[in-house]
Amino acid sequence: MTRAAQALLLVSIALVLDTTPVFAQSDWSAVRTTPMVSMEIRSLVGVLMLVPAGTMLVLYLYRPRPYVMAGVIAWSAASAMMLVFGVDAGRPNVQGQVTIGRVGIILWAMAALIFGAGLRLSAAWFRAPAVIPREVAVGVSIAVAWLIVSAFLLRPMAVIAPVFVFMTLWLGRAAVTYLSIARSQRLVGALLTGTGVLGRVIVNTIALIVGLATGSGAASREVAYFNFVSAALLVLGMHLLVFEDLIRELRTAAAELARSRDEMKAMAVTDPLTKCYNRRFLYEIAEHELEQHRRFNQSLSLLYIDIDHFKAINDQRGHQTGDEVLKTMGAILRELTRQADYVFRWGGDEFLVLLSAEEEDAKIKAQKIREAFLESAIVKNLPDGVDVSIGVVAVPAETRDFDPLIDQADREMYRRKRALAS
């Protein structure tokens, strides 16, 4: 609602009530409301409502979020509303009624505004910036100004009813927001809170209708009990929502921590240039891979790969071109190997592949790697003579250490390099 629309609504309600005979009570000192329950119970409920306000405040110390503080303010205001109607102003009154007076009415109306606005803001601020919606800011300012002025000019119901309507409208908006949160984020606390607020809206609407029909605040005990049930759902829901929100954030933080840990571990064992594993990772997996090789008689071979004339590439074309050549080789090795295989950058322009294959199949794979490297776009633009030499050795079942086999594959690679050179 715009500022003008809210002001027009408030004034319209007040004028209708002020000119209606059924609301002709004009002696503020004798204003009496017939409570749905005894005055003592109202006072007790008012005191008990300080409990959720206190527990929400404790939760705020551990969960300092704006929506939690808005809940603290709302429950404090709810306590004030009940306590105002639980205190007799002292004038003689009809049995079972409570004399309130001008000050009590104004205090109740102020507390009602704060209660409605508090729940509205609590819903709006859940996982959102603590920005006061325009309709709340405007509505509160208009309603407070109205209370100050109208309390001295109009009859009691003409002062109370517009504030009551504003509070109920804000509660309705809060109920819709909470139920929307429950639906989108699957939070039981939001569902209970939305249901509780919706119950308060229903109670307020019934009370307003009864007031318009009878000119008093009387209502049945069933309505009072329904009000208490709604309040209980609201208390339970708001507290549960805080815990659910905290648990979900902890789970999210734990997932992010695990992801960061995995990323850091991957960085520790990965060569940043070629995205292949580094030498350190081979020694981390060596014992496990050799144990699997022995226990299940898996075929295993080592490929030792060296780029021929790599130094000349760096000298003639620059280190940037050399890095691109290394990246190309790393990409080819990862593309032509399976997920069960391991590709390592062993150092400089040397790569090592731990291949789940027999020696003959490994030699075929080595030839495919060489052909893919020579056919790559970057190699075609390099000087003649750039090639790749690959040494292949099988890993015997009784192997306990990769180092001797790596040396053997290194010698085999140099034998092939000399063969290519000749």
N, C-alpha and C positions, 0 to 999 in steps of 0.2 A: 504494500500500500504506500502511496505517496503521502507526504506530510499533510497536504490539504485533505486527502481522503480520510486519513486517520482523525484529523481534527473534526471533520464534518460528521463522521460516524459517532464520535464521542459526544458532540454537542446535540446531535439528533436524538440519541438515546436519552440523554439527560433531560431535554426539553419535554419529550414524551412522558417520561416518568414524573417530572416535576408538575405536569399539568393533569396527571391522572388521579382521580379522587382516591383510588385504593391506596395510593402512596402519600396520603395527605398528612402523615405524621410529620410535624415540624418542630417538635420539642426535642432537641438533640439530647438533652440530659435524661430523657425518658425513653430513648431508643432501646427496645428490647428485642433480642432474637431468641426464638425458641430452639434450644439445642436439640440435635438428634439424639444425643446421649447426655449424661449428667455433666455438670460443670466440672466436677472432680476428675471425671474421665478425660475431659478435654484438656485439663491442666496436665494430667499424667501423660497423655499422648504428646502434648507440646514438649514436655521434658524428654520423653523418649526419642523424639525426633532430633534431639541434640546428639543422640548416639550415632546415627548415620553421618551427621555432619562432622562429628569427631573422628570417626573411622575413615571417612573420606579425606579428612585433613592429614591423618597419619599416612594414608596411601599416597597423598600428594608429596609427602617428604621423601618417599621412595620412588615415586613416579611423578615428577614435577611437570605435569602437562596441563595446559590451560583448561581442557575439558573437565579435568578432575577438580580444579579449583572452582570452576563454575558450578559443579555439583555440590561442593561444600557450601557455597553461597546460597544455592537453592534450598538445601535442607535447613540451613540456619533460618532462612526466611519462612519456611514451612513451620518450623518450631514457633517462631514469633506469631504467625497467624493463629495457631491453636492456643497459644498462651494468652493472646489478647481476648479471645472468646472464652477463655477459662477464668477470667478475672471479673468479678462483679464490681461495678462502679460504686456500689454502696447505697443506692436509692432503693426504697421499698419497691418490690416488684411482684408480679404474679408468680405463684408457686411454679417452679420448673423453668423460669425464664431468667435471662442474664441481662442486667443493665450494662450498656457499653458506654454510651456517651460520645461526644464529638471527637475527643482525642483518640479514643479507642478505635473508632471507625477509620480515622485518618491513618493510624498506625497499621491497622489491618490492611487497608488498601495499599499502603506503601510495601508491606511485606508481600502481598499478593503480586504486585508488579515485579518485585525482585525474584519471587519464586518462579513465575512464568518466564521471565527473561533469563533466569539462571539455567533452567532446563533447556530453553531454546538455544542458548549459547553453548551449553555442554554438548548438545547434539551437533551444532554447526562446527564446533572446534575439534571434533574427534578426527585426529590425523589431518588437520587442516590448520592454516595460520589463524592466530587469535585475533581475528578482525570482527568487530561488532557489526552485524548486518544493519543496513540503513534503516529498515523498518523498526528494528528494536531500539536503536538510538533515538530516532524521531518519536516513536511511540512512548518511550519512557519520559522523554522531556515534555511532551504534550500532556501526558497523564499526570505527571507531578505538578505541572503548572495548573492543570485543571483542579487537582485536589486542593491546592493552596487557595485558589480563588473561589471555587464552588462551595467549599465547606462553610463559607460565611454568607453565601447568597441563596443556595438551593436546599431542598429537603434531603434527608439522609439517603434514600434510595436513588435519587438523581445523582448523588455523588458516587455511590458504591457501584452501581450497575455498569457504567462505562468501563471502569477499571476491571471489573469482573470479566467483561467481554474481552478486553485486551489480553488479560491473563489466559483466558481459555483459547483464544486464537493462537497465542504463542505456544501453548501446550500442544495444540493440534499440529502445529508445524513441527514441533519437536518430535511428536509421535511418528509422523510421516518420515522424518529424517532417520530416526532410530530404526524403524522397520526397514527402511531402504538399506541402511548399513547392514542389518541382519541378513537381508536377502543377498546383497552383493559380496559380503565378506564372510558369510556363514558363522556369525558370532552369536552364541546363545544369549550372552549378556545383553546384547543390543536388542534381541527379540523380547526378552523379559522386560527390559526398560521401556521399549516402545509400547508393549502391551500395558504396562503399568501407567504410563503417561496417557495412553488412550482411555484407560479406565477413569483417570481423573477428569478427562475431557467430558466423558459421558456423565459423570457425577455432577460436574459443574453445569452442564447443559440442563440436567434434570432440576438442579437447584434453581437455575435461572428461570426455567419454565414455571416451577412451583411458586417462585417469588412473584413472577408476573401475574400468575393466576390468583394468588391469595393475598399478595401484599406483605408476606412475611417470609422468614427464612426457614420455616418448618419443613421437614421432610421425614420420611419414614426411617425406622431403624435399619431396614434392609439396605437403604441407600447408604447409611453410615457404615454398615459392615462391608458393603461393596467398595466403599471409599478406602477402608482400612486394608482390604485385600489388594486393591490397586497400589496403595502405598507400599505394602510389603513386596509386591512384585517389582516395584520401582527401586526400592532399597537393594533387594537381592540382585536385580539386573545391573545396576550401576556398579556395584562392587565386583560382580563377576566380570563385567566388561573390562574393568581396569586390569584384573588378573589375566584375562584372555589376551588383551592388548600387550601386556608385558611378556607373556609366554610366547606370543607370536613374534615379538621383536627379538626375544632371546633366541628363538629358533632361526630367525633370519640372520642374526649376528653369527650364530654357530655355523650356519651354512656358508656365509661369506668368509668366515675364518678358515673353514675347511677348504674352500675354493682357493683362498689366498695361500694356504699351506701347500696345496697341490701345485699351484702355479710356481711358488718358490722352489719346491722340490724339482719341478720340471726345468726351471731355469738353472738349477744347480747341476743337472745332469745333461743339459742340452747345449750344443754349440750354437751361439747366437747368430752366426753368419749363415751356416748351412741348414740349421734346424735338425741336424742329426744328433744322436747321442754323443757324449764325449767319452774320453778314455776312462774316466772315473766310473761311469755307469757300467762298463763291462765288468769291472771287478766287483761291483755290487751284485750283479746277477750271475756271475760265473759259477759259484758253488751250486746254486739252484738249477741252472741249466745243465750242468754236468751231471747232477744227481738225476734229473729227469732223463737225460741221455742214457745213463747206465740202467736205471730202473725199468724204463719202457722200451729200451733198445731203439730209440729214435735216431733217425739219420741226421747227421750234423756235419757241416763243412764250413771252412773259413775261406773268405776271399780277401786278399790283401791287394789294394788298388792304389796305383800311383799315376799321377798325370805327368806325362813326358814333356820335357822342355817348359815346365811351368815357370821357372826363373826367367826364361827368355820372354815369356808373356808379360811378366811384371816389368821387366827392363824396357821392353819395346813399346808396350801399350799402356803401361801404368798399373798401379795396384788396384784401381777401380775395376779395370777389365779383368784382372786376376781374381778379384772377389766374385765377379759375375760368373766366371768359369767354375769356381768352387760351388757357388749356389746352384749352377746348372747340374753339376755332378751330384750334389746332394739330392736335388729334386728327382733326377733319373733313378738313383738308387732307391729312394723311397717309393717311387712309382712302380718299379720292377720287382720289388720284394713284397712278401706277404706280411700280414699283421703279426704272425708268429716269428718273423725274422727281425734281426736287429742291425741297424746301420750306424756306424760310429765314424766320426771324423777323428782319425788317429793322430794327426798332427800335420801342419803345413798343407801339402797337397796330397796327403795320404789318407785313405779311407779303409775301414775294415767292416766286413759284413759277416755276421753269424747267420748261416743259412740252414734251414731245416730241409736238407736234401742230401742225396748220395753224391759222391765226388763227380761222377759223370754228369749228373743233372746240374751240379754246381758249375761245371765247366761250360755247359750250354748257356746257363744264366750269365756267366762271365762274358761270353761272346755277345749276347744280347745287350749287355750293359755297354760294352765297347762300341757296338754299332750305333746304339742310341746316342752315345756321347759324340761320336764323329759326325752324326747326322744333325746334331743340334745347331740352331741358327748361329749361336755365338762362335762355335768352333769353325764353322764354314768361313767366317770372316777373319780367322786367325792365320798367321803364316803357316806354310807347309811344315810338316814334321810334328805338329801337335797331335799326340795320341794318348792312349791310356794302356798301361801294363797291369795285368792282373795275375796274381799267384793264387792257386787253388790247392787246398789240402783237406783231406777228410779228417774228422775228429774220431779217433778210436774210442771204443766203448770204455776202456780202462783209464781214459784221460782224467787226471786230477788237477791239471794246471794248463791254462791256455798259453802261457808264455812260450814254451818250447815250440808249440804249433804255430804261433805268430811269427817266430823267428824263421821257421821252416817255410811258411807262406811268403815271408819277406824275401827269402833266398829264391823261391820259385818265381816271384815277381821279377826280380833282377835277371833271372835266367831268360825270362820271356822278353824283357826289355832289351837284353843284348841280342836276342834272336831277331827282334824287330829292327834293331839298329844295323845288323849285318845284312 
